C-alpha cells in the first residue's frame, strides 16, 4: 500500500466514525432544525465542513455535535460556503462561529427589519454621519481604481415602522476589538492564518453588524448568534458543552401534545438577560422615593422665629449529504 493510501485510509475511517456518531443522534438534531432544513441536509453540511477542515475529526465528537446542533437551532448552515456559520476546531473542541451573512440572515428573519446591510469605508469615499436627536448617515463609494485604505465600517438597518438605526465604527475601534479576540491572539501565537488576515473587510463589517444587532428589535435566534459570536471571540467558553445542554434522548411534550424542541443553556442566558432588564426596571421604580406626607400643622407660635417650615418631598426622578452516512466504511473509495 502506498504512503498516500496509508494517509488517506485513517482519515476516511475517522470520518466514518464521526458520520455514524452524528447519524445516531439524528433524532435530537431533527427536533432542533427549522422546517425548511432537513436532517439529511444538515448532516451533509457537517460532512462537507469536515472534508474542508480535516482537523475537525481530531476534536471530540460531542463538541462537534454540540456545535452542529447549535447551528441547527439558529437555522444556519455551518459549512462556511455560504458564510452563514463556521465550525472552528480549537484544541480538542469545536466552536461554532456565526458569520457575517449569518447575522444578516437572522436579522432579516426577525420580522421587524425592512433592510439591513454593512459596508466598509475607504479614504477616498464621500461620507458623513452624525448622532444626536436627528442621526444621519451618508456614504458614496469612490469610483477610483485605488480607493485608499479602509478607514471605517458601518452597519445600517431600516425598520418596518420607517425608523433607521445605524452603527459607525472607526478602524481603530475595530482593531481594538480584533486585538482582544482570543482566537486572533491564539492564531498569532501559533503563527496560524486568521480571517482577520484573509477576509479583513468581512470581519470588520461583521463587527459593526454585531454591534448594531444589539440595538435592533431581534429574534431569539439573532440574540443567540450574537452571544455565541462574543463568547467565541472572548474564548469563553472554548468548550460548547458549557454553553449547551443536550437533552438525554427524547424531547418533552407541550400542553397540546406537540413535541418541544431541546432547550439550550444559551436560551437561558438570553432569557436571564431579558429578566434582568425587567428586574432592574422594577427595582428602579421600587427604589424611587415616595413624596413624604406633609408635616402636621402646628399651632402658630407666638414669635415668628419659632415658625418651622414644612418638609419638602424630594423625588429621585437588559445530508446525510455525503454518502458516508448510513454506509459501511470503505464501501466507496472514490
Phi and psi in degrees as a GROMACS rama.xvg file:
@    title "Ramachandran Plot"
@    xaxis  label "Phi"
@    yaxis  label "Psi"
@TYPE xy
-71.5291  161.665  UNK-2
-61.4837  -37.4265  UNK-3
-62.7976  -42.8446  UNK-4
-64.7009  -38.2014  UNK-5
-64.0716  -29.277  UNK-6
-80.793  -33.5225  UNK-7
-77.522  -42.9492  UNK-8
-59.4786  -47.9193  UNK-9
-58.2574  -39.3458  UNK-10
-64.2409  -41.7537  UNK-11
-64.5371  -35.7888  UNK-12
-64.8486  -41.6455  UNK-13
-64.3583  -42.0952  UNK-14
-62.2195  -40.8828  UNK-15
-62.9498  -41.2158  UNK-16
-66.0794  -42.0554  UNK-17
-63.9288  -41.981  UNK-18
-60.5982  -42.4543  UNK-19
-65.2356  -39.3687  UNK-20
-63.6332  -47.0858  UNK-21
-63.0686  -41.1492  UNK-22
-65.4455  -32.4048  UNK-23
-71.4885  -17.0075  UNK-24
-109.342  21.0404  UNK-25
-64.8138  -26.2167  UNK-26
-64.861  -45.1549  UNK-27
-64.2092  -38.6982  UNK-28
-65.1317  -40.3074  UNK-29
-62.665  -36.3733  UNK-30
-67.5824  -26.9148  UNK-31
-89.4209  -19.9312  UNK-32
-76.2003  143.719  UNK-33
-70.1917  164.157  UNK-34
-63.1011  -29.4782  UNK-35
-82.8962  -2.48009  UNK-36
-119.957  123.494  UNK-37
-87.3285  161.6  UNK-38
-61.5132  -41.8377  UNK-39
-59.211  -42.8509  UNK-40
-64.8627  -42.871  UNK-41
-66.919  -39.4433  UNK-42
-67.2424  -35.0087  UNK-43
-65.4293  -39.4934  UNK-44
-61.2308  -42.3838  UNK-45
-62.9441  -41.815  UNK-46
-64.8044  -40.8702  UNK-47
-64.2595  -35.8679  UNK-48
-62.801  -41.173  UNK-49
-66.3801  -40.009  UNK-50
-67.1613  -31.7648  UNK-51
-78.1439  -31.6159  UNK-52
-131.511  85.2256  UNK-53
-56.3776  -20.6202  UNK-54
-65.543  -16.9227  UNK-55
-63.9019  -31.2384  UNK-56
-74.463  -13.087  UNK-57
-84.464  -12.5879  UNK-58
-84.6404  167.475  UNK-59
-65.6363  140.266  UNK-60
-63.7873  -33.5999  UNK-61
-64.3458  -45.7402  UNK-62
-67.3531  -33.7809  UNK-63
-64.7998  -45.109  UNK-64
-65.9116  -39.6564  UNK-65
-58.0533  -44.6137  UNK-66
-66.381  -40.6219  UNK-67
-66.0423  -39.8531  UNK-68
-63.5656  -43.3016  UNK-69
-63.9531  -38.4714  UNK-70
-62.4169  -38.4873  UNK-71
-65.0837  -42.1882  UNK-72
-62.1763  -33.0763  UNK-73
-80.3663  -18.4114  UNK-74
77.9761  27.0626  UNK-75
-111.29  142.808  UNK-76
-88.0325  128.799  UNK-77
-104.662  27.8387  UNK-78
-87.2458  -6.79313  UNK-79
81.182  -9.99582  UNK-80
-68.7978  -45.0597  UNK-81
-86.269  -6.58348  UNK-82
74.9052  18.1338  UNK-83
-81.7165  -42.3205  UNK-84
-160.317  159.434  UNK-85
-134.239  141.296  UNK-86
-97.2875  115.415  UNK-87
-115.329  121.192  UNK-88
-76.7961  135.306  UNK-89
-135.075  105.342  UNK-90
57.8484  -115.43  UNK-91
-102.532  9.97667  UNK-92
-123.477  159.103  UNK-93
-111.435  132.809  UNK-94
-114.708  136.555  UNK-95
-91.9208  125.401  UNK-96
-119.784  112.336  UNK-97
-62.4849  140.572  UNK-98
-93.563  174.751  UNK-99
-58.0231  -46.8527  UNK-100
-70.2235  -27.0796  UNK-101
-67.2009  -42.7621  UNK-102
-63.7929  -40.5965  UNK-103
-59.8975  -44.7494  UNK-104
-61.2682  -46.5941  UNK-105
-67.4302  -35.6189  UNK-106
-65.2719  -43.2761  UNK-107
-67.2477  -29.5378  UNK-108
-79.4224  -5.7129  UNK-109
-69.5353  -22.6854  UNK-110
88.583  -5.35828  UNK-111
-107.262  -9.96208  UNK-112
-114.305  132.119  UNK-113
-82.5242  -51.5962  UNK-114
-142.281  151.584  UNK-115
-150.933  138.732  UNK-116
-157.456  164.83  UNK-117
-141.482  147.515  UNK-118
-145.28  158.1  UNK-119
-96.8635  154.778  UNK-120
-120.971  127.691  UNK-121
-99.8895  164.75  UNK-122
-54.7163  -41.8135  UNK-123
-89.9685  2.225  UNK-124
-72.4703  150.93  UNK-125
-89.0211  128.095  UNK-126
-149.009  150.96  UNK-127
-155.435  136.832  UNK-128
-151.777  154.108  UNK-129
-154.061  148.819  UNK-130
-102.247  -166.572  UNK-131
111.018  -159.15  UNK-132
-78.8204  -7.51451  UNK-133
-138.002  68.1749  UNK-134
-62.5663  146.462  UNK-135
-147.949  142.047  UNK-136
-138.32  127.555  UNK-137
-134.405  137.604  UNK-138
-149.533  122.08  UNK-139
-122.051  107.936  UNK-140
-62.6858  144.064  UNK-141
-73.4355  151.452  UNK-142
-94.3777  -1.19457  UNK-143
-68.9523  149.498  UNK-144
-66.6045  -35.6566  UNK-145
-110.603  95.1769  UNK-146
-77.8201  -7.62375  UNK-147
93.079  -168.512  UNK-148
-83.0552  157.022  UNK-149
-69.8258  132.818  UNK-150
-117.063  -15.54  UNK-151
-166.033  167.213  UNK-152
-134.929  153.167  UNK-153
-150.508  157.16  UNK-154
-130.872  139.901  UNK-155
-139.325  139.464  UNK-156
-131.417  139.676  UNK-157
-107.77  121.676  UNK-158
-82.1037  159.047  UNK-159
-68.3015  -19.1646  UNK-160
-85.1375  3.81201  UNK-161
98.854  -13.4735  UNK-162
-71.4096  156.673  UNK-163
-126.37  134.215  UNK-164
-127.771  133.022  UNK-165
-140.279  159.948  UNK-166
-134.145  121.161  UNK-167
-107.321  133.478  UNK-168
-132.327  124.098  UNK-169
-71.0177  159.018  UNK-170
-56.0894  -41.1596  UNK-171
-61.3539  -34.3767  UNK-172
-68.3534  -40.0605  UNK-173
-67.2143  -40.3977  UNK-174
-63.2695  -39.2584  UNK-175
-61.2026  -42.2907  UNK-176
-66.4931  -42.1362  UNK-177
-59.081  -45.6222  UNK-178
-68.1283  -21.235  UNK-179
-85.5169  -10.5434  UNK-180
-67.6244  128.447  UNK-181
-62.5803  -42.0516  UNK-182
-63.5455  -40.8625  UNK-183
-66.8625  -43.5678  UNK-184
-64.2434  -40.2486  UNK-185
-65.8657  -41.4799  UNK-186
-63.0872  -40.9855  UNK-187
-68.3217  -34.8654  UNK-188
-64.4608  -40.0057  UNK-189
-99.9513  13.5411  UNK-190
57.2954  45.1672  UNK-191
-106.154  149.135  UNK-192
-69.0929  148.512  UNK-193
-129.592  157.69  UNK-194
-59.7007  -25.3625  UNK-195
-65.8912  -22.705  UNK-196
-94.6497  -37.0344  UNK-197
-87.8085  -30.1187  UNK-198
-138.731  59.0571  UNK-199
-61.0972  -43.843  UNK-200
-61.9046  -42.5947  UNK-201
-62.4616  -41.4836  UNK-202
-68.0076  -37.7929  UNK-203
-65.4217  -43.3135  UNK-204
-64.3978  -38.6043  UNK-205
-64.1577  -38.2568  UNK-206
-62.678  -44.8347  UNK-207
-67.1489  -39.2685  UNK-208
-65.1157  -41.2908  UNK-209
-62.2513  -40.6761  UNK-210
-65.8737  -38.9952  UNK-211
-64.2675  -40.9409  UNK-212
-59.2327  -26.4653  UNK-213
-68.7895  -20.9495  UNK-214
-97.3948  -8.5215  UNK-215
-95.6171  152.414  UNK-216
-67.2745  117.134  UNK-217
-132.882  165.355  UNK-218
-81.3367  166.344  UNK-219
-62.1042  -36.4776  UNK-220
-62.2408  -41.5887  UNK-221
-66.4297  -39.6722  UNK-222
-62.3868  -42.0116  UNK-223
-60.9035  -45.4671  UNK-224
-60.7855  -42.252  UNK-225
-64.1005  -43.6913  UNK-226
-63.6643  -44.5273  UNK-227
-59.3309  -43.6881  UNK-228
-64.1322  -40.8277  UNK-229
-69.1064  -39.0803  UNK-230
-63.5719  -43.0176  UNK-231
-64.8418  -40.2989  UNK-232
-64.9427  -38.5922  UNK-233
-82.9064  -9.5777  UNK-234
76.5514  19.7903  UNK-235
-130.763  117.143  UNK-236
-86.7784  152.754  UNK-237
-75.9879  -28.5039  UNK-238
-95.9114  114.841  UNK-239
-66.274  -12.91  UNK-240
-62.6336  -26.5672  UNK-241
-74.3473  -21.2404  UNK-242
-104.476  -17.5542  UNK-243
-125.486  130.297  UNK-244
-107.08  103.156  UNK-245
-79.9789  128.084  UNK-246
-64.64  156.585  UNK-247
-56.9409  -64.7912  UNK-248
-142.585  -61.3243  UNK-249
-96.2963  154.502  UNK-250
-85.9708  156.587  UNK-251
-80.9524  170.557  UNK-252
-107.852  140.312  UNK-253
-79.7846  -178.897  UNK-254
-64.4332  -24.846  UNK-255
-97.0194  11.0326  UNK-256
90.4312  -7.53706  UNK-257
-76.7954  150.944  UNK-258
-77.2099  141.038  UNK-259
-103.785  131.435  UNK-260
-63.9366  155.647  UNK-261
-57.8063  146.988  UNK-262
-107.204  133.584  UNK-263
-98.4212  160.445  UNK-264
-65.7842  -24.2339  UNK-265
-65.6845  -34.2127  UNK-266
-58.258  -42.8913  UNK-267
-64.0208  -34.6971  UNK-268
-62.0425  -45.1469  UNK-269
-64.5995  -46.6367  UNK-270
-61.8553  -40.0522  UNK-271
-65.3744  -36.5737  UNK-272
-64.0981  -42.9162  UNK-273
-63.8701  -43.6902  UNK-274
-64.102  -36.3328  UNK-275
-63.7528  -41.0744  UNK-276
-64.226  -42.2752  UNK-277
-64.086  -39.654  UNK-278
-64.3577  -40.3344  UNK-279
-64.0597  -39.3448  UNK-280
-64.9822  -43.0191  UNK-281
-65.1057  -39.4096  UNK-282
-65.7068  -37.5168  UNK-283
-63.5734  -39.4562  UNK-284
-68.5231  -42.1223  UNK-285
-66.5149  -35.1083  UNK-286
-81.1411  -9.44711  UNK-287
-68.3521  118.328  UNK-288
-59.7481  138.178  UNK-289
-87.8645  146.013  UNK-290
-56.8375  135.117  UNK-291
-76.6805  151.061  UNK-292
-68.3349  146.139  UNK-293
-57.6185  141.175  UNK-294
-64.4804  148.972  UNK-295
-62.347  129.314  UNK-296
-68.3687  128.27  UNK-297
-98.2386  156.843  UNK-298
-61.2174  142.673  UNK-299
-59.443  128.058  UNK-300
-71.1965  166.642  UNK-301
-70.9062  -38.233  UNK-302
-108.5  139.886  UNK-303
-59.7948  -29.5952  UNK-304
-65.1237  -22.6662  UNK-305
-91.232  4.53547  UNK-306
-78.7972  110.516  UNK-307
-76.8414  151.945  UNK-308
-87.387  156.079  UNK-309
-75.749  148.148  UNK-310
-67.5807  134.895  UNK-311
-97.7207  131.886  UNK-312
-75.8117  134.427  UNK-313
-115.685  136.043  UNK-314
-121.622  142.944  UNK-315
-106.852  86.7911  UNK-316
-60.9285  104.195  UNK-320
-80.0228  171.104  UNK-321
72.1674  130.538  UNK-322
-85.8989  10.4234  UNK-323
-79.6502  -21.4205  UNK-324
-73.5362  127.714  UNK-325
75.8037  11.5905  UNK-326
-115.708  147.811  UNK-327
-69.4823  136.092  UNK-328
-56.1462  136.631  UNK-329
84.5595  7.26504  UNK-330
-74.4539  -17.7747  UNK-331
-148.922  111.145  UNK-332
-97.1149  11.6869  UNK-333
